[in-house]
Amino acid sequence: MLIEVTNGSEQKIVSEVVGFRVTNAAFPPLRKLEPHYHERACLAIVLDGGIENVVPCPRRSLRRSRAVMIPPAETHHFSYDGGGTQMLFIEPSGSTSVVGDLIEPYAPLLERVHHFDDGELPHLGWRITSELRQPDAVTPLAVGGLVLEVLASAMRRHDVGRRVHAPAWLRRVREYIHAGFLEPIDIVSLSEVAGVHPAHLSRVFREHTGMPVGAYVRRLRIDWAAQELVRTDAPLSDIALRAGFADQSHFTRAFKRQTGMTPGCYRKPARAQRS
């Protein structure tokens, strides 16, 4: 069954930038979509909430994976979280020569399913969403640049995974980190989980994720904090403490370095939508 990516959404904002259609969509709790496919390739980014059973092969949840590339005509089905789900979709928008030139470098990325586990794409996705919700004369330029940044980030991760096969222990380490990133984590404990020397773990982890272990954990904590800012009214100091930062100022610096905005500015669009 051929359907649009926004099928079943309660709210949506659609923007056409050069070469791409960008859509922010909100889906109601427990919404289910039967097996279907889309006409165009689609990068689906989870901003808040989660999705189960995204594609049959590999069958995987988008609770831990934060984004997935779905090729055109790839049959899949969605089952949204009980609390509702915020999504950002990026699709090629046409077949003009300009569009073709823009998309051609990313062709290998668009041809098969790819999962992305870290918080880089959701953070860029929230920056795009902020632009869509508060548009001005520069928004098309800003969104277009951010879309290319999203695709470049996804492409780098795709290239890393394609060049060198990841060892089996790396999945165990990443699952361990994702399950407890708000708790203290040290390299010795991770090496015990992996069954390899800490120095070897550090080198291989960076080769396959593009960042050191510490930066990976910090990114996950910022990703978690960003979701808390969106769905709760908890004080920034409380979120900073729970995310493992020594104080609010340290949290603010790290958050701005990763997302490009302060926690307060990041929270404003979400509060405006809830009001």
Secondary structure, 3 states (H helix, E strand, C coil): CECCCCCCCCEEEEEEECCEEEEEEEECCCCEEEEEECCCCEEEEEEECCEECCCECCECCCCCCCEEEECCCCCEEEEECCCCEEEEEEEECCCCHHHHHHHHHHHHHHCCCEEECCCHHHHHHHHHHHHHHCCCCCHHHHHHHHHHHHHHHHHHHHHHHHHCCCCHHHHHHHHHHHHHCCCCCCHHHHHHHHCCCHHHHHHHHHHHHCCCHHHHHHHHHHHHHHHHHHHCCCCHHHHHHHCCCCCHHHHHHHHHHHHCCCHHHHHHHHHHHHC
